[in-house]
């Protein structure tokens, strides 16, 4: 089961900050931190939760596409 904490951790791993996540889902950075640190199932309301799921899905798709694009742009160093 994917939890709110897992969604937040993934987004952090993908380079977002708690503040950026908060702006995208319409809550405070403090609320993102509370949910992230919670071990008792603390979560978000419907609106913020839906936005977090959507943000996670978008970032997840872009993360899956990124390695192929990066590998094609890697160039060997040129000795001069």
C-alpha positions in Angstrom: 0.0 0.0 0.0 1.4 3.4 -0.9 1.1 5.9 1.9 1.1 9.7 2.0 4.5 9.4 3.5 5.7 7.3 0.5 4.3 9.8 -1.9 6.1 12.7 -0.2 9.3 10.7 0.1 9.3 10.0 -3.6 8.7 13.6 -4.5 11.6 14.6 -2.2 13.8 12.0 -3.8 12.9 13.4 -7.2 14.2 16.8 -6.1 11.1 18.7 -4.8 11.1 20.5 -1.5 8.4 20.3 1.1 7.6 23.9 0.3 7.2 23.1 -3.4 4.9 20.1 -2.6 2.8 22.3 -0.3 2.3 25.0 -3.0 1.2 22.3 -5.5 -1.3 20.7 -3.2 -2.6 23.9 -1.4 -1.4 23.3 2.1 1.4 24.7 4.3 4.9 23.4 4.4 4.3 22.6 8.0 1.4 20.4 7.1 3.5 18.4 4.6 6.1 18.0 7.3 3.5 16.8 9.9 2.2 14.2 7.5 5.6 13.1 6.4 6.8 12.7 10.0 3.6 11.0 11.2 3.6 7.3 12.1 0.0 7.2 13.1 -1.6 7.6 9.7 -2.0 11.4 9.7 -3.1 12.5 6.2 -4.6 15.1 4.0 -8.2 16.0 3.2 -9.7 15.0 -0.1 -8.6 18.0 -2.1 -5.0 18.1 -1.0 -4.8 14.3 -1.1 -6.1 14.2 -4.7 -3.6 16.9 -5.7 -0.7 15.0 -4.1 -1.7 11.8 -6.0 -1.8 13.7 -9.2 1.5 15.4 -8.6 3.1 12.1 -7.7 1.7 10.5 -10.9 3.1 13.4 -13.1 6.5 13.3 -11.5 6.6 9.5 -11.6 6.0 9.6 -15.4 8.6 12.2 -15.9 11.1 10.2 -13.8 10.5 7.1 -16.0 11.2 9.1 -19.2 14.3 10.9 -17.8 16.9 8.1 -17.9 16.5 7.4 -21.6 16.7 11.1 -22.4 19.8 11.6 -20.2 21.6 8.5 -21.6 21.2 9.8 -25.2 22.7 13.2 -24.2 25.8 11.8 -22.5 28.9 12.4 -24.4 32.5 11.2 -24.0 35.0 13.8 -23.0 37.1 15.1 -25.9 40.9 15.3 -25.3 42.3 18.4 -26.8 
